[in-house]
Amino acid sequence: MTYELHGVRREGSEETDIQISVEERHDETFLEPRFRMVVSDAHATYIADVSTQYQISQAVGLSKPVVKEFIERVAIMAAFPFIRESIATTAARMELPVPVLGLLRAGSFSLDEGDT
């Protein structure tokens, strides 16, 4: 699900700054991790805020460590291609150079304790 996609022209640092934040909501049969990436470069700031949704067939108790591991191993890998494409498409529509966002390798994304 898409919550927000946009870009704002600005003059900024030559370096590209990338920030990603994670929120989640869940109950006994539903999990929705939400990812917000903000990319700032010399031309603009881009925001892509998307989520992935998972339905669980039987009610289960999702502990914090289980949710954290699922987000790190599965949800980010499902969401990242859409985040990356959204940033690239927004830059292209604004007729600006597309920021280069590398590939996300399995196991390379981890949440801090306070992220979920």
N, C-alpha and C positions, 0 to 999 in steps of 0.2 A: 504494500500500500504506500502511496506517495503522500507525504504531508506537506513538503515544501521543496520547490526547485526554483532557484533564481540566481542571477548574477548582477553585480553592481560595478560599473566602471569606476576605476580609481587609479591614481598613481601611487605606487607603493614600492616596496623593496624589490630588488632584483631576485632575491631568494624566494622560493616558493615555501609557504608555511601551510602545513596540513594539520588540522585538528579533527579528531573524531570523538564523539560522545555517544554513550549507549544508555538507553532506558529500556525497561521492560515492564510488561504487565502480564499477569497470568492468574489462572484459577485452576481448579482441579482437572479441567478438560481443554484448556486453551493457553497458548503461549504466544506472545507478540514481542519479540525483540525489535527495538527501534534504533536506527543508526543515523546520526547527523554528522555529515562531513562538511567542514568549512575549509576551502582552499583559497589562499590569498597569494597573488603574484604581482608582478609589476604593472599588470593591466587591469585586474579586477579581483573581486572577491566573489566566490561561487559557493552556494549552499545547496546540498542535496540531503534531504531528510526523508528516509524511507524505512519501512518495516517489512518484516516477514512474519507470516502468521501460520501457526501450527495448531491443528486440532488433534486432540488425543481421544481415542475411541473409548477408553474407560477412565473413570475418575481415578486420579493418582495424586499423591502429595508430592509436589515438586520442591525439593529442598534447595536452598540457595547455592550450594556447591554444584548440584546437578544442573540448575539453570545456567550458572556461570560457565560450566564446561560445554553445555550445548551451544551457548552463544559463541564461545571461542572456537569450537570445532565445526559447527554446522551452520548456524544462522549467518555469521559474517561471510562465510564462503558463498552462501546463497545470495546475499544482498550486495556484496562488493561489485560484481560486474554491472549491476544496475546503477549503483552510485557512480562508478567510474564513467559509464556511458552518459549519465545525466550531466556530469560536470563537462565532459567533452562536447556534448551536443549544445549545452548552454553557451560555451565559449564560441563554438562555430556559428551559432545563430547571432551572436553579438559581433561576429566578424573579428574575433580576437584570436591570437595564438592559443592553441589548446594546451592546457597544463598537462605535463607528462606525469601520470600516476602509474607507478610500477604495478606489477602483478602482486597479488597477495598470496604468499605461500602458506600451505597448510601448517598450522602450528606456530605461525609467526605473530598472531594477534592474541594479546592477553589483556584481560581486564584488571584494573586495579581493584583493591578491596571495596572501595566505595562506589564503584561504577554501576552496580546493579542493585 
